[in-house]
């Protein structure tokens, strides 16, 4: 087993999960229970199963779809999700979401006749 791949995968997933909704849910469940070992076992099994599904899906998709296409699709998906979250956060603060021209910093006012 290539140690570099194992280490980089561990570091990436570990850092991505810090402060994630999953971790907050585990803290919440553990706080309402007096059995932290059971909470750990249940959450560890769930994360292992989710990772297994992801690894299996990634392996089978890469044999059908080129890796560059998968990376492009994942990047576009994250970009779309991030943009929607930013626009929604502005709307929740009482501001109207920016129009596409305003978001790009373009002047949207029309000159007076």
N, C-alpha and C positions, 0 to 999 in steps of 0.2 A: 504494500500500500504506500503510495507516494506521500511522504510526510509533509512536503510543502503544500500540496493540495489539501490535505487534512487540516493543517494549521491555518491556512488562509480561509477555508470554509468555516472553521470554528470561529475565527476572529470576526469574520463578516457577519455571521448569524448572531454571535454574542453581542456585538456592538449594535446591530440593528434591533435587537430585542430589548435593549436597555430602555426603560421608560415607555415601552410600547403598551398598547391596550392589554395585551396578553399578560404582561408582568403586573400591571395595575389590577387586573382581574384576579390574578393569583394572590396578590397582597390582600385584596378585599376578602376573598374566600378564606384565606388563612387567618385573617383577623377575626372572623366570625366563628372559627372552629378551634377546638383545643387539640386537634390532631394534624399538626403541620406535616408529618410524614405522609399521611394519606393525601393531603393536598399536593405535596411534592410528587408523589408517585403518579397521581392522576394527571397532573399537568405535564410531567415528563413523558408519560405515555402518549398524551395528545400531541405534544410537539414532535415526538419521534414519528408518530403515524402521519402527521401533516408533512413532515420532511420526506418521509418515504414516498408519499403520493407525489410530492413535487419533484423528487429525483427521478421517479419512474416516468412521470409525464414529460419531464425535460429530456430524458434519454430517448423516449419513443418519438417525441416531436422532432428532435434533432436528426433523426434518421429519415424523416419525411420532408421537413422544412429546413432550408439552409440556416446555419448558426447566425449568420449576419442578419437574416430576416427575423429570426426570433429576438435578437438583441434590439433591432430597430422597433419591432412591435412592442416589446417591453418598455423601451425608452419612451415611445410615443404614448403608451398607456400611462406611465408615471407622470409625464408632462401634462397630459390632459387632466388627470386626477389632481395634480398640484395646482394647476390653473383654476380649476373649479373650486378647490378649497380656498384659495386666495380670494376669488371673487365672492364666494359665500361669506367669508369672514368680514369683508367690507360691508356687505349687505346687513349682516347681523349687528354691526356697530352703528346702524342707523344711516349709513351712507348708501346711496344707490350704487349698484355695480357699475364700474366704468365701462363705457362703450368701447369697442375694439380700437377706434381711432384714439380715444383718450388714453387707453392702456398703453399704446405705443408712443405716447407723448406728442402726437400730432395735433395741430391747431384745428379745432372743430368749429370755431366761430366763423360765420360768414361775414364778410365786410359789409358795412352799411352802404346803401345806394347813394 
